[in-house]
């Protein structure tokens, strides 16, 4: 099984290279696939050889589902390219645009106000910020920190709170991380192409707030995602500007450097958040490797072992409704909380509410079974291809580059979380994508008609 699994992974990489032209080219599908490779594919075989997993059939099915994802995801992407054949493939980044940093300033002010309001309401509502508890010398147990994190996230009390509070704090992950990252990406590009003190200050302060928000609830991965987000912002910006069909040789070195910095940060974060002394560096490193390569894979086994033997298929109950579905009052089931209780009963007995997210196929299987799960992989690959091909012809602006990478980082969550990162009910796309598109439209500055006409004329001239 070992050779079958990793030979399948090798063929999957070859398939992606043939379809996309190179896995490290910073395009939407490649970025998302890299996260699948990192968090799922490399460590996926661990399910099959884990001796604590006594249900051999569930372990085999979970492993097969990962192998299917290796192939069906790029095949779905390929299918989208076949269906969406275009008569012309104009790359709008070739067209010279003067207002690359254009943005709706009123929309920017509104977005910043929403972010600041969300942060103020959230942090003032906490009895203590989990990050500050890390530096409390009286706290020596990681379980105390886990309880503090649970109170600030899954157990956050919304009773007797008004609608504004529920909106700004309830969607804090989107507002304080996703939306703020989107704006930070734009400000970074503005500073990159026009280095001056004002642009540096405008970038630094939101960036520091983003870093604080990333670690304030003791989430260890978010700070790494922040660094990778800026790296891919820079890489995709260079790719669009230089119109390179081949990968810059320094790209791999830069990616390795970011990985090295991120790994060093993880060592510090794990030592602080997990209360592991630096003297036990071996334990810290092994914990990091397990967290990166195995922790997102491990829950997948429980999805296959519990459903349908111990719990009937959910038939869509775990899929949270989007805003428009509120009127239907559907019955919902938090499958990630349920799996976590099953995996860690001793933590649940302490009153700590946790989640056990895994690759999106786990949730689809828990809802609809193996056949629908397999079809969903093709569908997700097709959707990613559809989105990529529609965005590739966007004109080159800092806002569009930031939106493109932010979209990739939003969709990449399906590698470690729910299908709802992409698909929602009944609005087809998820809440996060709806919100992201909404704020993109707020930030987008509509061009005067004469500029638009000139731009279209340039495209036609280029096409002929």
N, C-alpha and C positions, 0 to 999 in steps of 0.2 A: 504493500500500500504506500510505503514511503516513496518509492520510485515513481509510482503512478501519480501521486499527488504533486511532487515537485517537478516532474516532467510536464504535467499539465500546466503548472505555473510558468514554466519556461516557454511552452507553446503559446500560452496566453500573452506573454510579453512580446513574442515574435508577431503574433496576430495584431496586437495594438500598434507595434512599430510599422507594420505594413499598411494598416488602415489610416493612421494619423501622421505618418512620416517620421515619427520619433517620439518616444514617451516623455522626454524631457522638454519638448517644445511647450512653452507655457500657454496652452490652450485649455478651454473649459473641461473637456473630457479627460485630457491627460492629467490635469491637476486633481480631479476627482478620483481617477484611477490610481494615482500615486498614494492617496490616502487609503484606498482599499488595499493596495499592496502592503503598506506599512502596518495597518492595524488589523487586517484580516488574513490576507493571503499568506504572508510569511509565517505566521504562527498558527494557521488553521489546522495543521496536522496534529497539533497538541491535543485536540479533542479526541482523536482516534487512539492515542497512546496513553491517555490519562487513566491511571489505574483506579482512581476514585470514581470514575464514571462507569457504573455497573451495568447500565442499559446499553448493551452492544449495538442493538438496532438503532437506537436514538443517536449514538455516537457516529455510526456509519452514515445515517441519513444527513446529519449535520455536516459531516465532512463532504459528502456528495453535493450538498447544497452550495458549499463554498466553491467546489470545482465547477459547478454549473454557472456560478456567478463570474468566474474567471473568463468563461467563454461567451455566455449570453449577454453580458453587459457590453462588450465591444461589438458583438453581432447586432445588438439592438441599435447601437450607434451607427454601424455600417448600413443597416436597414433604413435609417433616417436619411442617410446620404443618397441612397438609391431612390427613395420616394421623393426627396426634395431636390432632384436634379435641376440646376439652374441654367438658363440659356447663357448667362454671363456671370463672371465671378469678379466683379469690380472690387478692389480693395480700397476702401475709402481713405485709408490712412495715407495713400499716395497723394491725395488731394491736399494742397496746402491750405490750412485754415488759420486765420489770424487770431481768433479768439479761443484758443485752446483751453484757457482757464475760465471760460464763461460759466457762471452759475447764478441762479436766482438768489440774490442777496436776502430778500425777504424770506424765501424758503429756508435759507441757511440760518437766519436768525430764529425762525420758528423751530427748526430742528434742534439748535443749540439750547433754546429755552425748554424744549421737551426733555432733553437729556439732563440738564441741570435740575429741573423740577423732579424728575424721576429719581435722581441720585439723592437729592435733599430729602424727599419723602421717604425713600427706602432706608437710608442710613439713620435718620432720626427716629424711625419706627423700631429699630433694633435695640434691645437692651444692651447688647455688646456686639461689636463687629468682630467676627471670627478671626480675622487677620491679626487684630490687636491682642487677642487671647494667646497667640503664639508666643508673644514676648512676655507673657505673664509667668514669672519664675515659679509661682505656686502651682501651676498646671503642668503636670508631668505625664499625664495619660493621653494617648491619642484618642481614647474613647470620649473624653471630656471635650476635646476639640471637635470630634465627630458630632456630638450632641449640639455644640454651638453652631456648627455648619448646618445641621438639620433644622434647627430653630430659625435660621436665617434663610432657608431655602424651602425644603419640602413641608416643614411645619409652620411656615409663616402664617400668622393669624390675620385674616381679612374681615373678621366679624366686626360689625359696627363701623365699618369704613365706608366712605362715600365712593361714588362711581369714579371720580377722578383718581382717587388713591388706587382703587382696584385696577384701573386702566394703566396708570403710569408705573405702578409697582408690580402688578401682575404680569406685565410684559417687560419686566426689567431686563431680562436676558437680551431681548431684541433691542431695546432702547439703549441700554448701557454698554452693550458689547457690539452688536451687529451695526446699529445705526451710527454709533460713535466710531467704529472701525471704518465705515464708509466715508465719513467726513474726514477722519484722520488720513485715509488713503488719498483723498483729494488734496488736502493741505500738504501732504508729503510731496506729491508731484508738483504742486505749485512752488514749493521751496526748492525742489530738485532742479527745476528749469529756470528759476529766478532766485538765486541765492542772495538774500539780504536779511538783515536783522529782524525786520517786521515779519517776514514769512517764516523765519525760524521760530520766533516766539509763538506765532499763530499755530505752528505745528507742534511745538514742544508741550504746551500746556494740555491740549486735548489728548496727546499721546500719553502723558503721565497719568491723566485721569483714566485712560483706557487700561493702562498697566495696573493701576490700583483696583479698578473694577474687576479685572481678570483674576486677581489673587485675593480679593477681600473676603470671599466665601471659601477660601482654601481649595479652590479648584486648581489642580496642578497642571492641567494641559492647556488652559486658556492662554497663559502667557507665551507658550510655545507657538500656539496658533497665531497669536498677535505678531510675533517675529516672522513667521512664515508668510503671513498675509502681506506684510510690507515687502518681503523678499519677492513674492510673486507679483506684487504691484510693480516693483522696479523691473522685474524680468519681462513682464508682458508689455510694459511701456517701451522698453528697449526693442522688443520684438516688433511692435507696431511701428516704431519710428524707423527702424533700419530695414524693415521688410525682408528679414532674413529667412530663407528657406532651410538653412542649415543651422545647427546649434553652435553657438559661440563656445569655443573650447574652455574658456574661463568659467562658463556657467556651472559646470560640475564642481569645480573648485569652490565657487561661491556657495553652492548648495551644501557642500561638505562643511564649509566654515560656519554656515548658519546652523547646521546640525550639531556641530561641535559646541557652539555657544549655547544652543538650546539644551544639549545634554548636560553641560556644566550648570546651567540654571536649574535643571531638574534635580541635580544632586543637592543643591542648596535648598530648594523648595521641599524635597522629600525629607531632608534632615530636620527642617523646621516644622513642617506640617505633620509629619509622622512621629516626631519625637525620637528620631534615631540619631545618636551621636555620630559626628564625622569620623570617629575612630572605627566605626563599623561600616567603612566605605564599601566593603564587599556586599553587605546586606542591602545597602542603598542602591548599588548598581544592579543587583539581581532584581530588586523590587521595580526599578525603572524598566528593565527589559521585560519583566512580566507584565507591567502596566501597558507598555507600548504594543507588544506582540501577542499577548495572550489574554489580557483582561477583557477585551472587547469580544473575544472569541468564546471564552468560557461560558457565558450565559446562554449561548446558542444551543448548547447541549440540553439545557434545562427546558428550553422552549420545545424541543423535539421529544423530550422524555415525559413532559407533563401533558402536552396536548397530543391526541385526545384521550390518552389513557386515564389521566387523573382529573381532567377538566375538559368539557366539550369545547369544540371550536367556537370562537367568540363571534364569528359571523359579522365582523365589522364593529363590534362594541368598543374595541380599544382605540379606534380611530377617532380622535377628538374632532368635533365639528368646527368648521370655520365660523367666522362671525355671522354669516348669513344663515347658518344652521341653528342658531340659538332659538329661533322661533319654533323649531320642531321638538325641542327638549328630548333628544335621544338618550337612551340608556348607554352609559359609558363604563368602561372597565380599564383601570390603569394596570396594564399587563407588566410594565417594568417594575412597579412597586410589588406586584404579586410575585414575580420571579425572584426579586431580591429577598422577600420574606422566606421564600422556599430555600434559597441558597444560604442565607445567613440568619437562621432562627434566633441565635443568641444575640445578635445585634437588634433584631426586631423586639426581643423581650426587654431590651433596655429603653424602648420607646423611641428608638432612632428610626426615622423613615428614610429609606434609601431607594435607589433605582438600580436596575440591572439592564442597561441598554446594550444592544448588540447590533450586528448588521441588520439592515431593514428586512431581510428575508425571514428573520425570526418572527417578527410581528405579523408579517403576511401569512406565514405558515400557521401561527397560532389562531389566526382569524379564519382562513379559508382552505388550509391544507396544502399538500405538496404541489399539485398540478397548477393551481392558481399562483402559488409562490414562484414556480418556474416561469410562468408567463409574465409575472410582474418584473422579473429581471430584464427581459427583453423590452418591456414597456419603459422602464426607467432609462435604459440605454438609449432608446428611441427619443425619449423626452430630452435627455441631455444633448443628443445630437441636434434635435430640432432647435433648442435654445441657442446652442453654439453657432449654428449656421445663420440664424437670424441676427445674432449680435456681432458676428465677424464683420459685417458690412456697415456697422455703425461708424460714423465719422470719428476721427481721433480727437478726443478732448480728455482732459484730466478726469472729469466727472464720469465719462463713459468707461475709461480704463478702470477706475475705482469700482464702478458698478459691476463690471464684468468679473473682476476678481472676487468681489464681495458675494456675487451670485454663486461663483464656484465654491467658495468657502461655506456658503449656506447649504448648498446641495450636498457637499461632501459629508455632511452629518449622517447621511444614509449609510455610510460605511461603519458608523459606530452607534447609530441610533435608529429612530423610527422612519418609516416610509413617509411620514407626515412632513418631513423636510421638503418634499417635492409635491406630494399629492394631498389634497384636502377634500372634504365633503361638505356641501354639495358643489363647491365653487371650482372643482377640478384641481386648482393649485392650493398650496398650503397657506396657513395664516402668515407665516414668516415671509413667504414670497409676495403675498398680497401687501404686507406692510412695507417691504423693501421697494416694491414697485411704486407704492403710494408716495414714499419719501423721495424716490428718484424723480417722479413727476413734479413734486414740490420744488426740488432743487434744480430741475432742468430749466434753463433759460431759453425761452422761445426766440428764435432769430427773427429779425426784421425781414419783411418780404423780399427786399432787394438783395439781401445777403443770401437768402435761401435760393432765389432764382439764379444768382451767380454760381452758387455751389452746384446746383443741378446741371447748369451749363458746362461746368468743369468736368463733371462726371461723364456727360455725353461726349465731350471732346476727347476724354481719355479712352472711352469705350470704342470710339471710331478710329 
